[in-house]
Amino acid sequence: FFFQASNPGQFENDSDVLWQRGHVPETIVYHGRVGINTDAPDEALVVCGNAKVMGRVMHPSDSRAKQNIREVDTNEQLRRITQMRLVEYDYKPEFASVMGINNT
């Protein structure tokens, strides 16, 4: 089961729009990058604007996804931090402009 744009010619070729029903019920899959309010997504999903989530957002750093959480030796961790490379940077103007970042 495939979905295609209802306005032919908008995309360079029909393979640019290849949505299909997922293996899990009530899912749709697109193999590529998806952009919302951008025509040049550089990640799997790029949202330029606010996003509203009416549920949970799971992230690998979420404690609900972890086990064996334990305290660590603070002195050892401070030693490791002193070995880190710290940097300052400015965003490239073209990136800041596209992302709506005023203070680069």
N, C-alpha and C positions, 0 to 999 in steps of 0.2 A: 504494500500500500504506500504510494508515493504522493507527495504534495508538490505542486509546481505553482509558480507565480501565475496569477490570473491575467496579467498584462504582458504577453509575449513581447520580446524585444527589449524589455527593460534591462535584462541581464545579458552578458556577452554570449553565453550559451546555456542550454538547459542544465548542464552538469553543475553550474554555479548554485543551483537551488535543488538540493537533494535531501529532502526530509523523508524520514521513514518511520513507521511504527516501531517502537522499541520492543525488546523481549519481555520486559516487565509490563504488566497491564497499565493502561492509561499513561504511557510515555511516548514521546516523539524524539527521534534522534537526528541530529545534523552533524555530519563529520566535517568539521572545519571551524572557522571563527565566526562568531556572531557579534554584531555591533548594534547597540541601541543608541540612537542620536549620534552615530558616527558611521562613516562609510569606509573607515580604515582601521578595523580592530586588529590589535597586535597581540592579543591573547585569546584564549578560547571564548571568553565572554567579556566584552567591554561595555560598560554602561556609563555614558556621559550625562550625568544628571543624578538626581536623587533616586534611591531605590527604597521601596517600602516592603518590609518583610512582615507577614502576618503569621509568623511561626518561628521556629528555631533556625539558627544558622549554625551548622556544625563546621568546625575548622580543626585542622590537626593540633592546634594549640589548646583546644577546648579540653578542660579537665574531664569531661564526660567520655572522651575518647582515649583516656590514659589509665594505666594501672601501675602499681608499685611506686606511687608518688612518695618521696621521702625527703627529709631534710638533708642538706649537704654541708660539708665543712666550709664555712664562710671564708676562712683564711686562704684555703686552696682556691676558691672561686675568685677572690680578689687578686690573687697572683695571676690567674689566667686572664683576668680583665686587663691587667697591666701589660699583657703581651698582645693585646688586640691592636689592630691598625684602625685608628679613628680618622675620619676625613670630614671636610666641609665641602659643599658643592653648591653650584647654581644650576637651575634647570635651563636647558636650551630654550631660547625664546619661542621657537616653533612648537616645542612640546608644551610649554606653559600656555601658549595661546590656545591650542587645541583642547587642553584639559581645563581651561578656565582658571589657571593659577595666576594671580596678580603679583604676589610677592615671590620673585624667583630666587 
